[in-house]
Amino acid sequence: MTRDIERELADFRSKIEQAKTELNRLEGEEKVLLKRLKDDHGLKSVEEAKKVLLTLNRDIDKLDTELEEKLIYIEEKYEFG
């Protein structure tokens, strides 16, 4: 019975060490991605990037609507479609 507990404790230690290693890897990756976000786009945080993306998506939607309206106008004026 003692050996079972020792084996179980060893398994837990191993899993804890693996989790620590994975956490360190993910933290390093996060730092790299945040640095790229800042270097490539001048953004300081993920929250700031989300705001920019929201604005860009609104701009895209607006331009898409304008383009569609202009295409409809051209089709009607020149009897296309």
Biopython code that builds the backbone (N, CA, C, O; Angstrom):
import numpy as np
from Bio.PDB.StructureBuilder import StructureBuilder

atoms = [
    (1, "MET", "N", (0.819, -1.195, 0.000)),
    (1, "MET", "CA", (0.000, 0.000, 0.000)),
    (1, "MET", "C", (0.864, 1.260, 0.000)),
    (1, "MET", "O", (0.542, 2.222, -0.698)),
    (2, "THR", "N", (1.933, 1.273, 0.754)),
    (2, "THR", "CA", (2.836, 2.422, 0.812)),
    (2, "THR", "C", (3.446, 2.680, -0.556)),
    (2, "THR", "O", (3.595, 3.830, -0.971)),
    (3, "ARG", "N", (3.801, 1.597, -1.260)),
    (3, "ARG", "CA", (4.374, 1.749, -2.591)),
    (3, "ARG", "C", (3.360, 2.361, -3.562)),
    (3, "ARG", "O", (3.733, 3.150, -4.430)),
    (4, "ASP", "N", (2.099, 2.006, -3.421)),
    (4, "ASP", "CA", (1.057, 2.592, -4.274)),
    (4, "ASP", "C", (0.968, 4.101, -4.043)),
    (4, "ASP", "O", (0.845, 4.874, -4.993)),
    (5, "ILE", "N", (1.029, 4.501, -2.813)),
    (5, "ILE", "CA", (0.970, 5.926, -2.476)),
    (5, "ILE", "C", (2.212, 6.637, -3.012)),
    (5, "ILE", "O", (2.122, 7.740, -3.551)),
    (6, "GLU", "N", (3.377, 5.990, -2.857)),
    (6, "GLU", "CA", (4.613, 6.583, -3.368)),
    (6, "GLU", "C", (4.557, 6.732, -4.886)),
    (6, "GLU", "O", (4.965, 7.757, -5.433)),
    (7, "ARG", "N", (4.058, 5.719, -5.548)),
    (7, "ARG", "CA", (3.925, 5.764, -7.003)),
    (7, "ARG", "C", (2.948, 6.869, -7.421)),
    (7, "ARG", "O", (3.195, 7.596, -8.383)),
    (8, "GLU", "N", (1.853, 6.983, -6.697)),
    (8, "GLU", "CA", (0.863, 8.006, -6.992)),
    (8, "GLU", "C", (1.444, 9.406, -6.765)),
    (8, "GLU", "O", (1.210, 10.315, -7.562)),
    (9, "LEU", "N", (2.191, 9.571, -5.692)),
    (9, "LEU", "CA", (2.847, 10.849, -5.422)),
    (9, "LEU", "C", (3.865, 11.181, -6.510)),
    (9, "LEU", "O", (3.964, 12.329, -6.944)),
    (10, "ALA", "N", (4.615, 10.183, -6.947)),
    (10, "ALA", "CA", (5.586, 10.392, -8.021)),
    (10, "ALA", "C", (4.880, 10.813, -9.307)),
    (10, "ALA", "O", (5.367, 11.684, -10.028)),
    (11, "ASP", "N", (3.734, 10.196, -9.595)),
    (11, "ASP", "CA", (2.949, 10.577, -10.774)),
    (11, "ASP", "C", (2.466, 12.024, -10.662)),
    (11, "ASP", "O", (2.519, 12.784, -11.629)),
    (12, "PHE", "N", (1.996, 12.393, -9.474)),
    (12, "PHE", "CA", (1.541, 13.768, -9.264)),
    (12, "PHE", "C", (2.689, 14.754, -9.430)),
    (12, "PHE", "O", (2.518, 15.807, -10.044)),
    (13, "ARG", "N", (3.849, 14.423, -8.889)),
    (13, "ARG", "CA", (5.018, 15.296, -9.035)),
    (13, "ARG", "C", (5.379, 15.472, -10.504)),
    (13, "ARG", "O", (5.666, 16.576, -10.966)),
    (14, "SER", "N", (5.356, 14.363, -11.215)),
    (14, "SER", "CA", (5.673, 14.403, -12.641)),
    (14, "SER", "C", (4.670, 15.284, -13.392)),
    (14, "SER", "O", (5.064, 16.093, -14.232)),
    (15, "LYS", "N", (3.392, 15.130, -13.096)),
    (15, "LYS", "CA", (2.365, 15.935, -13.759)),
    (15, "LYS", "C", (2.516, 17.412, -13.407)),
    (15, "LYS", "O", (2.311, 18.278, -14.257)),
    (16, "ILE", "N", (2.870, 17.698, -12.172)),
    (16, "ILE", "CA", (3.082, 19.086, -11.749)),
    (16, "ILE", "C", (4.260, 19.685, -12.502)),
    (16, "ILE", "O", (4.185, 20.824, -12.963)),
    (17, "GLU", "N", (5.336, 18.940, -12.630)),
    (17, "GLU", "CA", (6.508, 19.425, -13.359)),
    (17, "GLU", "C", (6.177, 19.654, -14.835)),
    (17, "GLU", "O", (6.610, 20.647, -15.421)),
    (18, "GLN", "N", (5.421, 18.753, -15.430)),
    (18, "GLN", "CA", (4.997, 18.921, -16.822)),
    (18, "GLN", "C", (4.130, 20.171, -16.972)),
    (18, "GLN", "O", (4.271, 20.921, -17.938)),
    (19, "ALA", "N", (3.236, 20.386, -16.014)),
    (19, "ALA", "CA", (2.365, 21.561, -16.066)),
    (19, "ALA", "C", (3.189, 22.839, -15.921)),
    (19, "ALA", "O", (2.918, 23.829, -16.600)),
    (20, "LYS", "N", (4.187, 22.825, -15.047)),
    (20, "LYS", "CA", (5.058, 23.997, -14.876)),
    (20, "LYS", "C", (5.823, 24.288, -16.165)),
    (20, "LYS", "O", (5.947, 25.441, -16.578)),
    (21, "THR", "N", (6.327, 23.246, -16.784)),
    (21, "THR", "CA", (7.058, 23.404, -18.039)),
    (21, "THR", "C", (6.153, 23.984, -19.123)),
    (21, "THR", "O", (6.548, 24.897, -19.848)),
    (22, "GLU", "N", (4.952, 23.455, -19.226)),
    (22, "GLU", "CA", (3.992, 23.948, -20.217)),
    (22, "GLU", "C", (3.614, 25.396, -19.931)),
    (22, "GLU", "O", (3.505, 26.200, -20.857)),
    (23, "LEU", "N", (3.415, 25.734, -18.676)),
    (23, "LEU", "CA", (3.093, 27.107, -18.295)),
    (23, "LEU", "C", (4.225, 28.054, -18.683)),
    (23, "LEU", "O", (3.976, 29.131, -19.225)),
    (24, "ASN", "N", (5.450, 27.663, -18.411)),
    (24, "ASN", "CA", (6.603, 28.484, -18.796)),
    (24, "ASN", "C", (6.672, 28.678, -20.308)),
    (24, "ASN", "O", (6.961, 29.775, -20.787)),
    (25, "ARG", "N", (6.409, 27.620, -21.046)),
    (25, "ARG", "CA", (6.422, 27.695, -22.513)),
    (25, "ARG", "C", (5.345, 28.658, -23.008)),
    (25, "ARG", "O", (5.600, 29.495, -23.874)),
    (26, "LEU", "N", (4.150, 28.533, -22.454)),
    (26, "LEU", "CA", (3.042, 29.392, -22.870)),
    (26, "LEU", "C", (3.287, 30.854, -22.491)),
    (26, "LEU", "O", (2.942, 31.758, -23.253)),
    (27, "GLU", "N", (3.874, 31.087, -21.329)),
    (27, "GLU", "CA", (4.197, 32.460, -20.930)),
    (27, "GLU", "C", (5.233, 33.068, -21.872)),
    (27, "GLU", "O", (5.139, 34.243, -22.229)),
    (28, "GLY", "N", (6.210, 32.276, -22.268)),
    (28, "GLY", "CA", (7.201, 32.749, -23.228)),
    (28, "GLY", "C", (6.578, 33.056, -24.571)),
    (28, "GLY", "O", (6.902, 34.062, -25.201)),
    (29, "GLU", "N", (5.695, 32.200, -25.001)),
    (29, "GLU", "CA", (5.003, 32.410, -26.277)),
    (29, "GLU", "C", (4.138, 33.668, -26.209)),
    (29, "GLU", "O", (4.068, 34.434, -27.170)),
    (30, "GLU", "N", (3.484, 33.872, -25.072)),
    (30, "GLU", "CA", (2.662, 35.078, -24.901)),
    (30, "GLU", "C", (3.518, 36.340, -25.015)),
    (30, "GLU", "O", (3.114, 37.310, -25.657)),
    (31, "LYS", "N", (4.690, 36.329, -24.397)),
    (31, "LYS", "CA", (5.584, 37.482, -24.477)),
    (31, "LYS", "C", (6.004, 37.764, -25.912)),
    (31, "LYS", "O", (6.040, 38.917, -26.342)),
    (32, "VAL", "N", (6.317, 36.713, -26.645)),
    (32, "VAL", "CA", (6.714, 36.871, -28.048)),
    (32, "VAL", "C", (5.567, 37.457, -28.865)),
    (32, "VAL", "O", (5.778, 38.362, -29.673)),
    (33, "LEU", "N", (4.357, 36.947, -28.659)),
    (33, "LEU", "CA", (3.212, 37.436, -29.419)),
    (33, "LEU", "C", (2.875, 38.884, -29.062)),
    (33, "LEU", "O", (2.533, 39.673, -29.943)),
    (34, "LEU", "N", (2.968, 39.237, -27.792)),
    (34, "LEU", "CA", (2.719, 40.619, -27.396)),
    (34, "LEU", "C", (3.779, 41.556, -27.971)),
    (34, "LEU", "O", (3.470, 42.685, -28.352)),
    (35, "LYS", "N", (5.022, 41.091, -28.034)),
    (35, "LYS", "CA", (6.090, 41.900, -28.626)),
    (35, "LYS", "C", (5.815, 42.116, -30.116)),
    (35, "LYS", "O", (5.988, 43.223, -30.625)),
    (36, "ARG", "N", (5.393, 41.075, -30.804)),
    (36, "ARG", "CA", (5.057, 41.208, -32.232)),
    (36, "ARG", "C", (3.890, 42.158, -32.432)),
    (36, "ARG", "O", (3.884, 42.963, -33.365)),
    (37, "LEU", "N", (2.902, 42.061, -31.551)),
    (37, "LEU", "CA", (1.746, 42.948, -31.634)),
    (37, "LEU", "C", (2.196, 44.401, -31.521)),
    (37, "LEU", "O", (1.715, 45.270, -32.248)),
    (38, "LYS", "N", (3.117, 44.648, -30.607)),
    (38, "LYS", "CA", (3.626, 46.004, -30.418)),
    (38, "LYS", "C", (4.523, 46.422, -31.589)),
    (38, "LYS", "O", (4.352, 47.507, -32.145)),
    (39, "ASP", "N", (5.467, 45.573, -31.958)),
    (39, "ASP", "CA", (6.422, 45.907, -33.017)),
    (39, "ASP", "C", (5.750, 46.051, -34.384)),
    (39, "ASP", "O", (6.039, 46.991, -35.125)),
    (40, "ASP", "N", (4.866, 45.130, -34.712)),
    (40, "ASP", "CA", (4.251, 45.108, -36.043)),
    (40, "ASP", "C", (3.095, 46.094, -36.189)),
    (40, "ASP", "O", (2.857, 46.624, -37.275)),
    (41, "HIS", "N", (2.373, 46.339, -35.084)),
    (41, "HIS", "CA", (1.146, 47.122, -35.201)),
    (41, "HIS", "C", (1.060, 48.289, -34.213)),
    (41, "HIS", "O", (0.092, 49.049, -34.238)),
    (42, "GLY", "N", (2.065, 48.437, -33.345)),
    (42, "GLY", "CA", (2.063, 49.535, -32.387)),
    (42, "GLY", "C", (1.015, 49.399, -31.297)),
    (42, "GLY", "O", (0.623, 50.387, -30.676)),
    (43, "LEU", "N", (0.562, 48.179, -31.066)),
    (43, "LEU", "CA", (-0.477, 47.938, -30.057)),
    (43, "LEU", "C", (0.150, 47.394, -28.782)),
    (43, "LEU", "O", (1.081, 46.590, -28.823)),
    (44, "LYS", "N", (-0.381, 47.849, -27.641)),
    (44, "LYS", "CA", (0.226, 47.503, -26.358)),
    (44, "LYS", "C", (-0.418, 46.318, -25.662)),
    (44, "LYS", "O", (0.168, 45.739, -24.748)),
    (45, "SER", "N", (-1.626, 45.952, -26.090)),
    (45, "SER", "CA", (-2.319, 44.868, -25.397)),
    (45, "SER", "C", (-3.298, 44.171, -26.337)),
    (45, "SER", "O", (-3.605, 44.656, -27.426)),
    (46, "VAL", "N", (-3.768, 43.037, -25.885)),
    (46, "VAL", "CA", (-4.767, 42.290, -26.646)),
    (46, "VAL", "C", (-6.073, 43.084, -26.672)),
    (46, "VAL", "O", (-6.773, 43.103, -27.684)),
    (47, "GLU", "N", (-6.394, 43.739, -25.556)),
    (47, "GLU", "CA", (-7.610, 44.548, -25.499)),
    (47, "GLU", "C", (-7.569, 45.664, -26.543)),
    (47, "GLU", "O", (-8.561, 45.928, -27.222)),
    (48, "GLU", "N", (-6.414, 46.313, -26.659)),
    (48, "GLU", "CA", (-6.253, 47.373, -27.652)),
    (48, "GLU", "C", (-6.409, 46.804, -29.065)),
    (48, "GLU", "O", (-7.027, 47.431, -29.924)),
    (49, "ALA", "N", (-5.851, 45.624, -29.301)),
    (49, "ALA", "CA", (-5.967, 44.980, -30.614)),
    (49, "ALA", "C", (-7.428, 44.649, -30.927)),
    (49, "ALA", "O", (-7.870, 44.791, -32.067)),
    (50, "LYS", "N", (-8.172, 44.208, -29.915)),
    (50, "LYS", "CA", (-9.589, 43.895, -30.130)),
    (50, "LYS", "C", (-10.361, 45.144, -30.538)),
    (50, "LYS", "O", (-11.223, 45.084, -31.414)),
    (51, "LYS", "N", (-10.056, 46.273, -29.907)),
    (51, "LYS", "CA", (-10.728, 47.526, -30.254)),
    (51, "LYS", "C", (-10.419, 47.926, -31.693)),
    (51, "LYS", "O", (-11.306, 48.355, -32.431)),
    (52, "VAL", "N", (-9.159, 47.784, -32.084)),
    (52, "VAL", "CA", (-8.771, 48.117, -33.453)),
    (52, "VAL", "C", (-9.478, 47.194, -34.437)),
    (52, "VAL", "O", (-9.978, 47.646, -35.467)),
    (53, "LEU", "N", (-9.521, 45.909, -34.124)),
    (53, "LEU", "CA", (-10.210, 44.959, -35.003)),
    (53, "LEU", "C", (-11.687, 45.284, -35.136)),
    (53, "LEU", "O", (-12.250, 45.182, -36.225)),
    (54, "LEU", "N", (-12.312, 45.672, -34.046)),
    (54, "LEU", "CA", (-13.725, 46.041, -34.083)),
    (54, "LEU", "C", (-13.929, 47.233, -35.012)),
    (54, "LEU", "O", (-14.848, 47.242, -35.832)),
    (55, "THR", "N", (-13.070, 48.233, -34.878)),
    (55, "THR", "CA", (-13.152, 49.413, -35.743)),
    (55, "THR", "C", (-12.930, 49.032, -37.200)),
    (55, "THR", "O", (-13.663, 49.483, -38.080)),
    (56, "LEU", "N", (-11.930, 48.210, -37.456)),
    (56, "LEU", "CA", (-11.645, 47.788, -38.838)),
    (56, "LEU", "C", (-12.808, 46.998, -39.425)),
    (56, "LEU", "O", (-13.156, 47.181, -40.592)),
    (57, "ASN", "N", (-13.405, 46.131, -38.635)),
    (57, "ASN", "CA", (-14.552, 45.355, -39.123)),
    (57, "ASN", "C", (-15.732, 46.263, -39.445)),
    (57, "ASN", "O", (-16.438, 46.037, -40.429)),
    (58, "ARG", "N", (-15.952, 47.285, -38.626)),
    (58, "ARG", "CA", (-17.024, 48.251, -38.920)),
    (58, "ARG", "C", (-16.727, 48.993, -40.220)),
    (58, "ARG", "O", (-17.617, 49.206, -41.043)),
    (59, "ASP", "N", (-15.466, 49.383, -40.395)),
    (59, "ASP", "CA", (-15.075, 50.074, -41.623)),
    (59, "ASP", "C", (-15.285, 49.178, -42.843)),
    (59, "ASP", "O", (-15.768, 49.636, -43.878)),
    (60, "ILE", "N", (-14.928, 47.926, -42.720)),
    (60, "ILE", "CA", (-15.106, 46.973, -43.827)),
    (60, "ILE", "C", (-16.589, 46.831, -44.153)),
    (60, "ILE", "O", (-16.976, 46.843, -45.322)),
    (61, "ASP", "N", (-17.413, 46.697, -43.124)),
    (61, "ASP", "CA", (-18.861, 46.569, -43.358)),
    (61, "ASP", "C", (-19.412, 47.806, -44.068)),
    (61, "ASP", "O", (-20.225, 47.698, -44.986)),
    (62, "LYS", "N", (-18.958, 48.977, -43.630)),
    (62, "LYS", "CA", (-19.421, 50.226, -44.244)),
    (62, "LYS", "C", (-18.993, 50.291, -45.713)),
    (62, "LYS", "O", (-19.798, 50.632, -46.580)),
    (63, "LEU", "N", (-17.738, 49.966, -45.990)),
    (63, "LEU", "CA", (-17.243, 49.990, -47.363)),
    (63, "LEU", "C", (-17.951, 48.955, -48.227)),
    (63, "LEU", "O", (-18.240, 49.207, -49.397)),
    (64, "ASP", "N", (-18.223, 47.812, -47.659)),
    (64, "ASP", "CA", (-18.933, 46.765, -48.390)),
    (64, "ASP", "C", (-20.336, 47.234, -48.785)),
    (64, "ASP", "O", (-20.790, 47.001, -49.905)),
    (65, "THR", "N", (-21.005, 47.892, -47.854)),
    (65, "THR", "CA", (-22.341, 48.423, -48.137)),
    (65, "THR", "C", (-22.278, 49.487, -49.231)),
    (65, "THR", "O", (-23.086, 49.480, -50.160)),
    (66, "GLU", "N", (-21.316, 50.401, -49.115)),
    (66, "GLU", "CA", (-21.158, 51.444, -50.128)),
    (66, "GLU", "C", (-20.876, 50.850, -51.504)),
    (66, "GLU", "O", (-21.435, 51.298, -52.506)),
    (67, "LEU", "N", (-20.018, 49.855, -51.550)),
    (67, "LEU", "CA", (-19.684, 49.205, -52.821)),
    (67, "LEU", "C", (-20.916, 48.545, -53.434)),
    (67, "LEU", "O", (-21.167, 48.660, -54.633)),
    (68, "GLU", "N", (-21.673, 47.859, -52.596)),
    (68, "GLU", "CA", (-22.866, 47.198, -53.090)),
    (68, "GLU", "C", (-23.859, 48.219, -53.645)),
    (68, "GLU", "O", (-24.462, 47.994, -54.695)),
    (69, "GLU", "N", (-24.029, 49.338, -52.941)),
    (69, "GLU", "CA", (-24.941, 50.384, -53.419)),
    (69, "GLU", "C", (-24.478, 50.947, -54.757)),
    (69, "GLU", "O", (-25.294, 51.194, -55.645)),
    (70, "LYS", "N", (-23.176, 51.148, -54.903)),
    (70, "LYS", "CA", (-22.639, 51.675, -56.161)),
    (70, "LYS", "C", (-22.796, 50.672, -57.291)),
    (70, "LYS", "O", (-23.080, 51.057, -58.426)),
    (71, "LEU", "N", (-22.620, 49.411, -57.000)),
    (71, "LEU", "CA", (-22.809, 48.384, -58.031)),
    (71, "LEU", "C", (-24.260, 48.332, -58.488)),
    (71, "LEU", "O", (-24.539, 48.203, -59.680)),
    (72, "ILE", "N", (-25.172, 48.431, -57.544)),
    (72, "ILE", "CA", (-26.595, 48.440, -57.897)),
    (72, "ILE", "C", (-26.906, 49.655, -58.774)),
    (72, "ILE", "O", (-27.626, 49.545, -59.766)),
    (73, "TYR", "N", (-26.368, 50.794, -58.406)),
    (73, "TYR", "CA", (-26.573, 52.007, -59.185)),
    (73, "TYR", "C", (-26.060, 51.836, -60.620)),
    (73, "TYR", "O", (-26.745, 52.180, -61.583)),
    (74, "ILE", "N", (-24.846, 51.298, -60.740)),
    (74, "ILE", "CA", (-24.252, 51.101, -62.066)),
    (74, "ILE", "C", (-25.077, 50.101, -62.881)),
    (74, "ILE", "O", (-25.315, 50.318, -64.069)),
    (75, "GLU", "N", (-25.508, 49.018, -62.254)),
    (75, "GLU", "CA", (-26.309, 48.023, -62.962)),
    (75, "GLU", "C", (-27.609, 48.627, -63.456)),
    (75, "GLU", "O", (-28.044, 48.347, -64.573)),
    (76, "GLU", "N", (-28.234, 49.458, -62.625)),
    (76, "GLU", "CA", (-29.503, 50.061, -63.020)),
    (76, "GLU", "C", (-29.288, 51.133, -64.096)),
    (76, "GLU", "O", (-30.051, 51.207, -65.059)),
    (77, "LYS", "N", (-28.260, 51.954, -63.933)),
    (77, "LYS", "CA", (-28.020, 53.037, -64.883)),
    (77, "LYS", "C", (-27.638, 52.512, -66.257)),
    (77, "LYS", "O", (-28.084, 53.041, -67.275)),
    (78, "TYR", "N", (-26.820, 51.481, -66.287)),
    (78, "TYR", "CA", (-26.339, 50.968, -67.572)),
    (78, "TYR", "C", (-27.018, 49.672, -67.975)),
    (78, "TYR", "O", (-26.584, 49.000, -68.911)),
    (79, "GLU", "N", (-28.076, 49.324, -67.271)),
    (79, "GLU", "CA", (-28.912, 48.158, -67.578)),
    (79, "GLU", "C", (-28.116, 46.857, -67.632)),
    (79, "GLU", "O", (-28.310, 46.033, -68.526)),
    (80, "PHE", "N", (-27.205, 46.683, -66.648)),
    (80, "PHE", "CA", (-26.500, 45.403, -66.506)),
    (80, "PHE", "C", (-27.339, 44.497, -65.641)),
    (80, "PHE", "O", (-28.227, 44.941, -64.914)),
    (81, "GLY", "N", (-27.034, 43.193, -65.736)),
    (81, "GLY", "CA", (-27.611, 42.228, -64.824)),
    (81, "GLY", "C", (-29.005, 41.983, -65.108)),
    (81, "GLY", "O", (-29.644, 41.186, -64.422)),
]
sb = StructureBuilder()
sb.init_structure("model")
sb.init_model(0)
sb.init_chain("A")
sb.init_seg("    ")
for serial, (resi, resn, name, xyz) in enumerate(atoms, 1):
    if name == "N":
        sb.init_residue(resn, " ", resi, " ")
    sb.init_atom(name, np.array(xyz, "f"), 0.0, 1.0, " ", f" {name:<3s}", serial, name[0])
structure = sb.get_structure()
